[in-house]
Amino acid sequence: MNFEYLTKAQEKIGTIPVLVNLVSYRTRQLIRGARPMVKRDFPEQDHHDIVLKEIVEGKLTVEMGVEPPDDIFGDVGTPAKNDGPAVVL
């Protein structure tokens, strides 16, 4: 694994768990036949290094979802009237 690409990709993505998931997902795509978005450094370059290079060159980014509202769970666990027994999670 190219540690230079790894260090630069980690700086761009920020968190290691997100980087791991992104590299894993894209690596599976490459294994299944997707075309790389960057030119290989050498013919036998590992898929992981290709993905890291895509991240470093800005060809592959991650977009985080929006924050859920504070009251997303509302009244979970509070029984509604006439609904029988409540299930508390």
C-alpha positions in Angstrom: 0.0 0.0 0.0 1.3 3.5 -0.9 1.5 5.3 2.5 1.9 8.7 0.8 -1.5 8.3 -0.9 -2.9 6.9 2.4 -1.7 9.9 4.4 -3.0 12.4 1.9 -6.4 10.6 1.5 -6.8 10.6 5.3 -6.2 14.4 5.4 -8.9 14.9 2.6 -11.5 12.6 4.1 -10.9 13.4 7.8 -12.1 10.3 9.7 -10.6 6.9 9.3 -13.9 4.9 9.5 -15.3 6.9 6.6 -12.1 6.5 4.6 -12.1 2.7 5.2 -15.7 2.4 4.1 -15.1 4.6 1.0 -12.0 2.6 0.0 -13.8 -0.7 0.5 -16.8 0.3 -1.5 -14.9 1.7 -4.4 -12.4 -1.2 -4.4 -15.4 -3.6 -4.8 -16.5 -1.6 -7.8 -13.1 -1.8 -9.4 -12.9 -5.6 -8.8 -16.3 -5.9 -10.5 -15.0 -4.1 -13.6 -15.6 -0.4 -13.0 -13.0 1.8 -14.8 -10.5 3.7 -12.7 -10.9 7.5 -12.7 -7.1 8.0 -12.6 -4.2 6.6 -14.6 -2.3 3.7 -12.9 1.2 4.4 -11.7 2.3 0.9 -12.9 0.4 -2.0 -14.6 0.1 -4.2 -11.5 -1.0 -1.4 -9.1 -3.3 -2.6 -6.3 -7.0 -1.6 -6.4 -6.6 0.1 -2.9 -3.8 2.3 -4.2 -5.9 3.3 -7.2 -8.8 4.3 -4.9 -6.5 6.3 -2.7 -5.1 8.0 -5.7 -8.6 8.9 -6.9 -9.3 10.5 -3.5 -6.0 12.4 -3.4 -6.6 13.8 -6.9 -10.1 14.8 -6.0 -11.8 12.4 -8.4 -13.5 10.6 -5.5 -15.1 12.4 -2.6 -17.6 11.5 0.2 -20.8 13.4 1.0 -22.1 13.1 4.5 -25.9 13.0 5.1 -27.8 15.7 6.8 -28.2 15.7 10.6 -31.5 14.1 11.8 -33.9 16.4 13.6 -33.7 16.5 17.4 -37.2 15.0 17.8 -36.7 12.1 15.3 -37.9 9.6 17.8 -40.7 11.8 19.2 -42.7 9.8 21.8 -41.2 6.3 21.2 -42.2 4.1 24.1 -45.2 6.2 25.0 -48.4 4.3 24.4 -51.1 5.9 22.3 -54.7 5.8 23.6 -56.6 2.6 23.0 -53.7 0.9 21.3 -53.2 -1.8 23.9 -49.9 -2.5 25.6 -46.9 -0.4 24.7 -43.5 -1.8 23.6 -40.7 0.1 25.2 -37.4 0.0 23.3 
